[in-house]
Amino acid sequence: MTKQIITIGDASFISEMKLLEFASKKTIDNGRSLRKKGKTELYNSVELGGELFFEVESLSSQLIKKIGDIGKIETSQLIDEAKQSHPIVEYNTEILLILEFAYMQKRFWTRYVPLYQDRFYTTDELTVYCKTHSFIKSIFGLEKEGHKLQDIFEVYVRIRNKMELYNFDVGSYDYFCSKLAKLSIDKLEITLLHGNKGAPKHFKKRTNYHEKLMLKFYAQPKPNMLTYQEITDRVNNEVMKKGLKPIDLSTTKQFLGNPEIQNTYKPFRIGPKWAETHLEPYLNRTLPKDVHDKWEMDGKCLPFYVLVDDKGTMGRLWVVFIVDVHSRRIIGYCVGRYETRFVCLEAYRQAIVGTQHIPFELVRDNAKAYESELIREFEAHLEDNYPTIIRPARPGNSKDKGTIEAVIKILGDKYFSKHQGFLGDGWGSTREEFRLEPELRKEYYKKQNAKTSDEIKIIIEQSFTKYNETIF
């Protein structure tokens, strides 16, 4: 039998002989000649075995409409090919072949990749989602062609163990019918991704790590405020790197819908005006839980030369971070080109979101960024509405924020110094063993020896993580 359809990669090609059923020879030749003259990319063609094939996706929309369901032509062709060698069994061979082709043949399931590729699943999971989608679509197609659901179900139960089908593992005929009825009403990809809406079975997958990530992404301030779907996708992207199970949209909505969480994090998400109107009149004020309820906040220029932009500009990055005095744990930080108000606010946000707490006292440095209107309003909001005191460190009194100064020394000695390009202490340091020679500094300042901003951020993240793991 002459091939009517071939597949190259993810594209389908129709033979000239088959195309003549829908378009005249003149139309086909005009499309080819126009393309050769460089006027259009209308008809993309390849020659195989002495016959010309045209890429279906490159044809005009009017001609594609005339051809109709190209998948149907492919399926008929595959069935004709397979029937010659496939053994006859007690159940419908045509249904069996169509279901198997829909799941196994790349030409069928790859068309659904765009529906799932932005969901942050691994390549294997993406493939199974697409295969499941193709499999279920083929069931709808069989039913539309007049096949009885009972016959389809009998084939399905015999072959389902050979396939991995997300959110479509059913054992009884009644449940099979009800599942298909629901899938026909809802968007198929949404149901596959999130299962039965509101079902509590996925809640058990939620761990403390899931919850912390949900809070982290939920507390994004305007204008970067994320929807529940975007939060779910970002959480799944992170947890699957650690081998944890993904959550669904209903889990995110159920957790973040808690009134206590809404009240705590909406001031970050929506802004202080919302808090003044809807939150603050109803807050219960509480005293600190222990005498060590104190945070310290500082910003330091990082001891590495960095390529700060694509133009080759050299410089240093800053990190602003917050330490809990009682545990000495780093609870929030942000890296930026300078110690700006936005960097300081992000460190604040991470600390409050990560600990779900506002301290009784916070001591910070005297940087100019804290004089900005943005930081002043934020700190005034905390002091007015929570039992907290925020103050700058006393000038000339190093012990006033001695905990974070000690942490900075540990970070430099134990972690930063292990990396190539470490510049050592600042020029005012009295510790000669951590003062780099001027010649070596000049070498690190060269573009080919300097680190990139991304490399520095990785070093900071790894160093802070190791430090926190060491003290706990």
PyMOL commands that set and color helices and strands:
alter all, ss='L'
color gray80, all
select helices_A, chain A and resi 16-19+25-36+56-58+61-67+70-83+93-104+106-116+123-144+149-162+173-185+188-194+200-205+208-218+228-241+249-256+259-269+272-282+341-355+368-371+373-385+398-418+432-434+438-445+453-471
alter helices_A, ss='H'
color red, helices_A
select strands_A, chain A and resi 5-8+11-15+45-48+51-55+294-301+306-307+314-315+318-324+329-336+361-364+389-392+451-452
alter strands_A, ss='S'
color yellow, strands_A
deselect
rebuild
show_as cartoon
